[in-house]
Each structure stands twice: as C-alpha cells, then as structure tokens.
Amino acid sequence: MDAFFASVELLRYPQLQGLPVVIGGGRRKADDALLQQPDGSGLRDPRFIPVADFPRLKDYVGRGVITTATYAARQFGVGSAMGMMKAARLCPQAIVLPVDFDEVRKYSRLFKRTITDIAPVMQDRGVDEVYIDFTDVPGGQREGGRVLARLIQKGILDATGLTCSIGVAPNRLLAKMASEFNKPNGISIVYEEDLQAKIWPLNVRKINGIGPKAGEKLAALGIQTIGELAVQDPQWLMGHFGKSTGAWMHRAAWGRDDSPVVTESEPVSMSRETTFERDLHAVRDKAELSLIFTDLCQRVAEDLQRKGYAGKTIGIKLRYDDFKTATRDHTLPAPTQDAATIRHTAGLCLKRVPLDKRLRLLGVRVGALVRPSEHLLSGDGPVSAATRQARHPDPHTAPLF
C-alpha cells in the first residue's frame, strides 16, 4: 500500500492531499484540540478544518519516530523510522498527525479482503503488504500479470479509496523489489531476463533480508550493488558471512528464490512497546511507569484475545538512556492471555534487570504462542496458580512498578 498510514489519514483530511504530512509519535493535546470547535461548542467536521490549524513538525517536541510520510514529505528526505526531531529540521513545515491504529486495521482488513476475492492465494506480510500467487488465477498470466495487477489496484481503490503499488515477478524476492520501482500507484513487471538490467544495478540493501549491518559489511568489502554481489565466489561469501547466509546472498543476487506464498502462518510472539517522550526513572517516575507498564500488558492481552492466542513465555524489554538494551523473560507452566497474569509475570522479570539508569523505552512480549482451548478463552476453566498469584499477589513478589 502506498504510504499507508498517511493515506488513511488523508481520507479523513482530504484538504491535506499533496502536502507534506508525517504520521508518528503519540497522541498529543494538539491532536485533540484540532477536532474541537474554537469556541468549545463541539466537534469540527475533519474535512473542513483549515490547513493552517494543523500542528506542524517544527513545533514537535519529543522522541517519537515517523511511521510513514506522504510522498510530498519524502522529497525533503523525510522517511519511515526517522526520529521526528530530525525530520523537523528537514521539513519543518510538514503537518504531523498521530497514528490511528483502529482506522489503519480497518482499512488493512478491507484491502486484503478485496485481494482474496480476486486472487485467494495471499500471504499476509503485515498491516500494509502482502504476497499474492497469480499462478492459477484465471487471467493471471495475461501481459505477464499486468492485467490482474490492474484489476487488484482498481478493486482496492474502489473499496477503500487508497492506492497500492504492485510488483510482478517469477518469485517473491524479485516481486518485493519490483513493487518499489514505480511508486505510488504503479505496476512493475520483472522477467527472468530482466535480472541484469533491472536488478543488478540496485544497491544490495534492496534485497529483502540484507539489513544495515550486512550492508555496511558488504560495502566495506567493496560490494555496493547486487551485480557486484552476484559475481563474487560463493565460497568467499560463505567465508565472510557464514555458510548459510553467504550461500543465500549469492542465490538472491542471481534472483533465485523458491519460497512459496504461505496462506496461513502462526505468529511466534506478540508484543507492545513504547518510547517515552522523556527519560523516566524507576523510582522517581514510578507512578507514571506503572501506568504505562499496565497499559502495555493490557494491550498485549487484548491482541492475544482478539487473534485467538495464548502464550507461556512472558518477557520485557528495556532501553536505557545510553541506548543499551536489556531483555528478560519467564516461562509459565501453562499458556495465558490474561492481562493480570501477564502484568504480574512481566513485573517479576523487572526484578532481574538493573533499574538504576533512566529508561527511554519499555516493552512487553508474550511468546511460545498456542491456540488455547475454548474453556480458556471463555474464562470458564480452572484458574491457574499463576493467575491466582496475579490477582492476589504476594507483597514480597510484587512488581517494582
């Protein structure tokens, strides 16, 4: 989907079309005030709020990161995962809006349902991206897949008012790269014979799976493009990156990928985390941290219940003011999706990490997921010892915040 989080907001605020807009950070007082009538008499129609009334990036103070930005904002060098304060220096005039996760999820479900009505073999790759197998879809091979791609684009636009970009190729690896060629609202077809002309000139980071560290290491070895990677000896790559990764890099550079489109996959964990607007201390900011911690646990529990999972391994993640990260986890005797149990167990994990430094991030994770039985989901089953302890905790084992 094209700039998905921002595009969803532009449906609500059509007057911002064509303007630099960034989505990110937590909801602020300015965001709530935007929707109020100036005289306090009620809510304003979002479509008719004057552009001059929207909060600007130059006035943002905090440590939020950008979830996405409109293409007008990207022209200034602003992009996803960039710190909002840094983005403010690049594009101070950009309008800044918070993420509305409920609205995003609604449109995510809608565009995916539209796709599966046309091409049912679809692999979910997150809130705004999917892989689709055209192989056995009637008309899927016409014009190299372009006809079906156009049909999907039109179906999504009609159903949601949103645009998407589609890459069509013999496999997932190449299709992923092709989807970036002609954004927004583009279709790109890559055939096997296009490898050297269209793929090899790209930077190695365009290969899905080569991250920043591997990219830096390849650059240090004098390898910048996929073509330069392709001509390396596989044994040499294995020597530098390990047998498995080195062999995979060589195959990827030659456009080889036999991974199937998987229509059903089970998540291994679910988590929630937040970066604070200011560093917080476990003692001096205990009350604030406690509220945030409880909220994260409740949100993870709601995610588990909504998606029909329970998990045995409860973990925490802390990032300190020096950017060092600590993680701890604890495995329960039985899976849970109960917020109180998650809160108590995550609190016990806190006892095993240093809390003498200020914190900039806090996260809660539930892993070892299973599909629970119906009696657990309904709450009619026996209460586990861990749940009893969470509901009536021993004061000597109570969480630190």
Backbone torsions as a table, in degrees:
resi	resn	phi	psi	omega
1	MET	NA	145.5	-175.7
2	ASP	-83.6	117.5	178.5
3	ALA	41.4	56.6	-163.7
4	PHE	-55.6	-52.9	-176.4
5	PHE	-61.3	-40.2	179.0
6	ALA	-70.5	-39.8	-178.3
7	SER	-64.5	-35.6	176.3
8	VAL	-62.9	-40.7	178.5
9	GLU	-67.9	-33.0	179.2
10	LEU	-68.6	-21.9	172.5
11	LEU	-66.8	-35.6	179.0
12	ARG	-77.5	-36.4	-176.9
13	TYR	-121.8	73.4	-176.5
14	PRO	-62.7	-19.3	179.4
15	GLN	-68.7	-10.7	180.0
16	LEU	-94.5	1.3	179.0
17	GLN	-56.3	133.9	177.2
18	GLY	83.5	-4.2	-179.2
19	LEU	-99.9	156.2	174.8
20	PRO	-71.4	118.9	-178.9
21	VAL	-133.0	135.0	174.2
22	VAL	-119.2	144.5	178.7
23	ILE	-115.2	127.2	178.5
24	GLY	164.3	173.3	-179.1
25	GLY	75.6	167.6	179.0
26	GLY	-77.9	166.8	178.5
27	ARG	-71.1	135.3	-176.2
28	ARG	-120.0	170.3	179.0
29	LYS	-58.9	-35.8	179.9
30	ALA	-62.0	-32.2	-179.9
31	ASP	-71.2	-38.2	177.5
32	ASP	-71.1	-39.1	-179.4
33	ALA	-65.5	-29.8	-178.6
34	LEU	-57.8	-36.0	-174.7
35	LEU	-85.9	-7.6	-178.2
36	GLN	-89.0	145.2	171.7
37	GLN	-62.6	141.1	-178.7
38	PRO	-54.0	-31.1	-179.1
39	ASP	-91.6	5.8	177.7
40	GLY	75.6	15.5	-174.7
41	SER	-85.0	-4.2	179.9
42	GLY	154.0	-162.3	-177.5
43	LEU	-92.6	149.4	176.4
44	ARG	-92.1	152.6	171.1
45	ASP	-71.4	118.0	-175.8
46	PRO	-54.3	-30.3	-174.9
47	ARG	-70.0	-19.7	-173.9
48	PHE	-116.2	15.1	174.9
49	ILE	-72.0	126.4	-179.7
50	PRO	-59.4	140.6	-180.0
51	VAL	-56.1	-35.9	-178.3
52	ALA	-63.1	-18.7	-177.5
53	ASP	-84.0	-12.7	-175.1
54	PHE	-75.3	142.9	177.8
55	PRO	-64.7	144.8	-177.1
56	ARG	-107.3	154.0	-178.6
57	LEU	-64.0	-30.8	-178.8
58	LYS	-63.4	-22.3	-179.2
59	ASP	-95.6	-0.7	-177.6
60	TYR	-73.1	135.3	174.9
61	VAL	-130.9	121.9	-179.0
62	GLY	154.2	-170.0	-176.4
63	ARG	-123.7	26.1	177.2
64	GLY	-67.8	162.1	177.2
65	VAL	-119.1	156.3	-177.9
66	ILE	-78.2	128.0	174.2
67	THR	-79.7	-46.6	173.4
68	THR	-160.0	169.2	179.7
69	ALA	-141.1	150.5	175.4
70	THR	-67.3	162.3	-178.5
71	TYR	-65.3	-27.5	176.1
72	ALA	-65.7	-34.7	177.5
73	ALA	-75.9	-34.3	-178.2
74	ARG	-64.7	-23.9	178.2
75	GLN	-63.9	-18.3	178.8
76	PHE	-95.0	6.3	-179.9
77	GLY	91.5	6.5	179.3
78	VAL	-82.8	137.4	-178.7
79	GLY	-154.6	172.9	-179.2
80	SER	-58.6	145.9	177.6
81	ALA	71.7	3.1	176.4
82	MET	-81.0	141.7	175.3
83	GLY	-61.6	139.4	-175.4
84	MET	-66.4	-33.4	179.2
85	MET	-66.5	-39.0	177.0
86	LYS	-66.0	-42.8	179.4
87	ALA	-62.0	-32.8	-179.7
88	ALA	-63.3	-30.0	177.8
89	ARG	-74.5	-29.7	-179.0
90	LEU	-82.5	-36.7	-175.5
91	CYS	-144.2	70.2	-174.9
92	PRO	-61.6	-26.3	-176.5
93	GLN	-80.5	-6.4	-178.1
94	ALA	-62.4	144.7	174.6
95	ILE	-83.3	137.2	-178.1
96	VAL	-117.3	131.3	-179.6
97	LEU	-132.5	149.0	178.2
98	PRO	-79.4	165.5	176.6
99	VAL	-79.0	133.4	172.2
100	ASP	-105.7	92.5	-172.8
101	PHE	-64.8	-35.2	179.4
102	ASP	-62.1	-43.4	179.9
103	GLU	-67.9	-40.5	179.0
104	VAL	-61.8	-45.2	179.7
105	ARG	-63.5	-37.6	179.2
106	LYS	-60.3	-48.0	-179.4
107	TYR	-71.9	-29.0	176.5
108	SER	-64.0	-47.9	178.2
109	ARG	-61.7	-37.6	-176.8
110	LEU	-67.9	-45.1	-178.0
111	PHE	-69.9	-33.0	179.1
112	LYS	-71.0	-36.3	176.8
113	ARG	-65.0	-37.2	177.7
114	THR	-62.3	-41.5	179.9
115	ILE	-64.8	-48.9	-175.3
116	THR	-67.5	-21.4	173.2
117	ASP	-67.1	-25.7	-179.0
118	ILE	-98.9	-47.6	-176.6
119	ALA	-132.9	96.3	-168.9
120	PRO	-70.6	-18.0	-179.9
121	VAL	-87.1	93.5	-174.6
122	MET	-131.5	135.6	175.7
123	GLN	-107.7	122.8	179.5
124	ASP	-74.6	127.2	-179.8
125	ARG	-121.8	32.5	-179.7
126	GLY	117.4	-172.8	-171.4
127	VAL	-68.6	-25.7	-172.0
128	ASP	-130.8	16.9	-175.5
129	GLU	-147.8	141.3	176.1
130	VAL	-142.6	160.1	165.7
131	TYR	-107.6	141.6	-179.1
132	ILE	-129.7	134.6	175.5
133	ASP	-96.7	112.7	-179.5
134	PHE	-84.4	-8.3	-163.9
135	THR	-49.1	-51.2	-173.7
136	ASP	-105.7	12.5	177.7
137	VAL	-80.1	130.8	178.1
138	PRO	-54.6	126.3	-178.6
139	GLY	80.5	3.3	-176.1
140	GLY	-65.3	-21.5	-177.7
141	GLN	-99.0	-2.3	-178.2
142	ARG	-66.9	131.6	-178.5
143	GLU	52.6	38.2	177.5
144	GLY	68.5	20.5	-179.7
145	GLY	100.4	-6.0	-175.2
146	ARG	-65.6	-35.7	-178.3
147	VAL	-63.6	-46.2	-179.6
148	LEU	-68.7	-36.8	177.6
149	ALA	-61.0	-41.9	177.6
150	ARG	-62.8	-40.6	179.8
151	LEU	-62.6	-41.3	178.6
152	ILE	-66.2	-43.8	177.4
153	GLN	-58.1	-45.2	-178.9
154	LYS	-66.2	-41.2	179.8
155	GLY	-61.6	-42.3	179.1
156	ILE	-67.2	-43.0	179.2
157	LEU	-61.9	-43.1	-179.6
158	ASP	-65.4	-37.7	-175.0
159	ALA	-80.6	-30.9	-171.2
160	THR	-124.3	-20.8	-172.1
161	GLY	79.9	10.1	-176.3
162	LEU	-111.8	155.0	178.2
163	THR	-106.0	159.7	176.7
164	CYS	-142.3	162.1	175.8
165	SER	-117.6	138.1	-173.4
166	ILE	-125.6	132.0	172.4
167	GLY	-110.2	131.5	-179.7
168	VAL	-118.7	129.0	-176.1
169	ALA	-157.4	173.0	-178.6
170	PRO	-68.0	-18.0	-178.6
171	ASN	-149.9	172.5	-175.8
172	ARG	-64.7	-40.1	-177.6
173	LEU	-56.6	-51.0	-178.2
174	LEU	-73.5	-34.8	179.2
175	ALA	-63.6	-39.0	178.0
176	LYS	-59.9	-46.5	179.0
177	MET	-65.0	-42.1	-177.9
178	ALA	-63.4	-30.3	-177.9
179	SER	-65.5	-17.6	-179.8
180	GLU	-92.8	-7.8	-171.6
181	PHE	-69.6	-34.4	-166.8
182	ASN	-135.4	50.1	179.4
183	LYS	-87.1	149.3	-6.2
184	PRO	-88.8	163.7	173.0
185	ASN	58.4	39.1	-177.9
186	GLY	-113.2	164.0	173.2
187	ILE	-128.6	128.6	178.9
188	SER	-127.4	131.0	179.2
189	ILE	-109.4	129.0	176.6
190	VAL	-122.5	118.7	175.0
191	TYR	-95.1	165.3	-179.9
192	GLU	-56.7	-37.6	-177.3
193	GLU	-74.2	-7.3	178.9
194	ASP	-86.7	-1.9	-171.3
195	LEU	-54.2	-54.1	-175.2
196	GLN	-68.3	-35.8	-176.7
197	ALA	-79.2	-38.7	-172.6
198	LYS	-103.7	-28.8	-173.2
199	ILE	-101.3	-44.8	-174.3
200	TRP	-61.9	-31.0	178.5
201	PRO	-71.7	-12.2	-176.2
202	LEU	-74.1	155.1	174.6
203	ASN	-66.4	148.3	-177.9
204	VAL	-58.1	-26.4	-179.5
205	ARG	-66.6	-14.7	178.0
206	LYS	-72.6	-14.0	175.2
207	ILE	-76.4	121.2	179.7
208	ASN	-65.3	111.5	-176.2
209	GLY	125.4	-17.7	173.9
210	ILE	-97.1	106.2	-176.3
211	GLY	-91.6	-170.0	-176.1
212	PRO	-59.9	-44.4	-177.0
213	LYS	-66.1	-45.5	178.3
214	ALA	-64.9	-37.8	177.7
215	GLY	-62.2	-42.2	178.2
216	GLU	-64.9	-41.3	-179.8
217	LYS	-65.5	-41.7	177.5
218	LEU	-63.3	-41.2	179.2
219	ALA	-62.4	-40.0	178.4
220	ALA	-64.6	-25.4	178.0
221	LEU	-89.7	4.8	177.5
222	GLY	85.9	18.2	-177.9
223	ILE	-113.5	111.4	-178.8
224	GLN	-108.6	-40.5	-173.9
225	THR	-104.3	162.9	177.8
226	ILE	-65.0	-35.1	177.3
227	GLY	-62.3	-40.2	177.4
228	GLU	-66.1	-33.3	176.8
229	LEU	-69.4	-38.2	-175.8
230	ALA	-63.9	-31.5	-175.7
231	VAL	-87.2	-0.9	178.5
232	GLN	-75.0	151.3	176.0
233	ASP	-70.6	129.5	-178.6
234	PRO	-55.9	-38.0	179.8
235	GLN	-64.7	-35.8	178.2
236	TRP	-65.5	-42.3	177.8
237	LEU	-64.0	-40.2	178.3
238	MET	-63.8	-35.9	178.7
239	GLY	-64.9	-31.9	-178.5
240	HIS	-91.9	-28.6	-172.6
241	PHE	-122.5	2.5	-176.6
242	GLY	94.0	157.2	-173.3
243	LYS	-60.2	-50.0	-175.1
244	SER	-69.3	-50.6	-176.9
245	THR	-66.8	-42.0	179.4
246	GLY	-61.1	-43.5	178.9
247	ALA	-65.7	-40.2	178.8
248	TRP	-64.7	-40.9	178.9
249	MET	-58.2	-42.9	-179.0
250	HIS	-65.8	-42.9	178.2
251	ARG	-63.2	-43.5	-178.4
252	ALA	-62.6	-39.7	-179.9
253	ALA	-63.6	-26.6	177.1
254	TRP	-94.1	11.1	175.5
255	GLY	71.3	25.0	-177.1
256	ARG	-98.8	124.6	-179.3
257	ASP	-158.1	116.1	-179.3
258	ASP	-108.7	15.7	180.0
259	SER	-70.1	134.7	-176.6
260	PRO	-81.9	164.5	169.5
261	VAL	-79.4	115.0	-174.9
262	VAL	-98.1	116.8	-174.8
263	THR	-80.7	-23.8	178.8
264	GLU	-133.2	127.3	176.1
265	SER	-143.6	146.2	-178.4
266	GLU	-97.5	131.6	175.7
267	PRO	-67.6	149.8	178.6
268	VAL	-93.3	-20.8	179.2
269	SER	-161.6	164.6	171.1
270	MET	-134.1	142.6	-175.7
271	SER	-148.0	160.8	172.8
272	ARG	-137.7	139.0	176.4
273	GLU	-148.5	160.6	179.6
274	THR	-145.3	141.7	172.9
275	THR	-98.3	129.0	-174.7
276	PHE	-76.0	150.7	176.1
277	GLU	-66.6	-28.0	174.9
278	ARG	-142.0	155.9	178.5
279	ASP	-63.5	138.3	-179.2
280	LEU	-117.1	147.2	-179.3
281	HIS	-109.2	138.8	-174.3
282	ALA	-61.0	-26.2	-179.5
283	VAL	-97.0	-55.1	-174.2
284	ARG	-70.5	-26.5	-179.7
285	ASP	-116.1	32.9	-174.0
286	LYS	-59.2	-44.4	-176.8
287	ALA	-62.9	-44.1	-180.0
288	GLU	-65.6	-43.4	178.6
289	LEU	-63.0	-38.3	-179.5
290	SER	-61.5	-43.1	178.6
291	LEU	-63.9	-43.9	179.9
292	ILE	-63.7	-44.1	-178.7
293	PHE	-61.3	-46.4	179.0
294	THR	-62.3	-42.5	179.9
295	ASP	-62.0	-43.3	178.6
296	LEU	-60.6	-43.8	179.9
297	CYS	-63.8	-42.3	179.2
298	GLN	-64.4	-40.1	-179.3
299	ARG	-68.3	-38.1	175.8
300	VAL	-63.6	-43.5	178.8
301	ALA	-60.6	-42.1	178.6
302	GLU	-64.2	-38.9	176.8
303	ASP	-61.2	-45.2	-180.0
304	LEU	-61.6	-46.3	-177.7
305	GLN	-66.2	-41.3	-178.9
306	ARG	-64.7	-36.5	-176.2
307	LYS	-96.5	-2.0	174.0
308	GLY	78.3	41.1	178.9
309	TYR	-128.3	161.1	168.2
310	ALA	-138.7	158.1	-176.5
311	GLY	-139.4	152.7	-178.3
312	LYS	-98.3	-27.0	-174.5
313	THR	-102.2	115.2	-180.0
314	ILE	-104.3	130.1	-177.3
315	GLY	-135.8	162.4	176.1
316	ILE	-126.6	158.9	175.8
317	LYS	-136.5	127.9	176.9
318	LEU	-121.8	139.4	169.4
319	ARG	-122.6	126.7	-175.3
320	TYR	-86.9	174.4	-178.4
321	ASP	-68.3	-14.3	175.4
322	ASP	-95.0	10.8	176.9
323	PHE	73.3	5.3	173.0
324	LYS	-76.2	146.9	-174.8
325	THR	-118.1	140.8	175.9
326	ALA	-126.9	138.6	176.0
327	THR	-131.0	145.7	174.4
328	ARG	-144.3	151.7	175.4
329	ASP	-145.7	164.3	-179.6
330	HIS	-142.5	134.9	-178.9
331	THR	-102.6	125.9	-180.0
332	LEU	-83.2	160.8	177.8
333	PRO	-70.1	-22.2	-179.4
334	ALA	-142.0	150.7	179.9
335	PRO	-67.0	151.4	-179.6
336	THR	-140.0	156.6	169.1
337	GLN	-134.8	20.0	-176.6
338	ASP	-89.6	126.4	-175.8
339	ALA	-61.2	-40.4	-178.8
340	ALA	-64.9	-40.4	178.5
341	THR	-65.6	-43.4	178.6
342	ILE	-62.6	-43.5	-179.7
343	ARG	-61.5	-45.8	-178.4
344	HIS	-66.1	-46.0	-177.2
345	THR	-66.8	-41.5	177.0
346	ALA	-63.1	-35.2	177.1
347	GLY	-63.6	-37.0	177.0
348	LEU	-65.1	-35.0	176.7
349	CYS	-62.3	-33.1	179.3
350	LEU	-61.0	-29.2	-178.8
351	LYS	-67.2	-13.3	-175.2
352	ARG	-104.9	10.2	177.8
353	VAL	-124.6	150.2	176.3
354	PRO	-65.8	135.6	178.4
355	LEU	-125.4	31.3	-179.1
356	ASP	-90.0	-16.2	179.2
357	LYS	-102.7	159.6	178.8
358	ARG	-71.5	151.5	-175.2
359	LEU	-110.3	142.4	175.7
360	ARG	-114.4	-15.9	-179.1
361	LEU	-147.1	144.7	176.1
362	LEU	-138.0	135.2	179.4
363	GLY	-140.3	154.4	177.8
364	VAL	-129.9	136.8	-176.2
365	ARG	-134.5	142.8	172.8
366	VAL	-122.1	121.5	-177.7
367	GLY	-120.6	-170.2	-175.9
368	ALA	52.5	54.1	-172.6
369	LEU	-75.9	145.6	175.0
370	VAL	-139.1	163.9	171.1
371	ARG	-85.8	111.0	-175.7
372	PRO	-73.5	161.3	177.2
373	SER	-72.4	163.6	-175.9
374	GLU	-62.8	-34.2	-178.0
375	HIS	-68.0	-29.8	176.7
376	LEU	-71.9	-41.5	179.9
377	LEU	-64.0	-36.1	-176.7
378	SER	-83.0	-15.0	-179.7
379	GLY	83.9	10.8	-177.6
380	ASP	-90.0	-8.7	-176.0
381	GLY	-80.8	177.8	179.5
382	PRO	-65.6	145.5	178.8
383	VAL	-82.0	126.6	-178.6
384	SER	-72.5	162.9	177.7
385	ALA	-61.3	-37.4	179.7
386	ALA	-64.6	-38.4	179.7
387	THR	-68.8	-41.0	177.0
388	ARG	-59.9	-41.4	-179.9
389	GLN	-66.8	-36.2	179.2
390	ALA	-67.7	-37.1	-178.1
391	ARG	-78.7	-29.0	179.2
392	HIS	-132.8	69.5	-170.4
393	PRO	-67.9	144.7	171.4
394	ASP	-66.7	126.4	-178.2
395	PRO	-60.5	-22.1	-179.8
396	HIS	-79.6	-12.4	178.7
397	THR	-118.8	15.2	-178.5
398	ALA	-64.5	147.0	178.7
399	PRO	-59.6	157.3	-177.8
400	LEU	-73.8	-28.4	173.5
401	PHE	-153.3	NA	NA
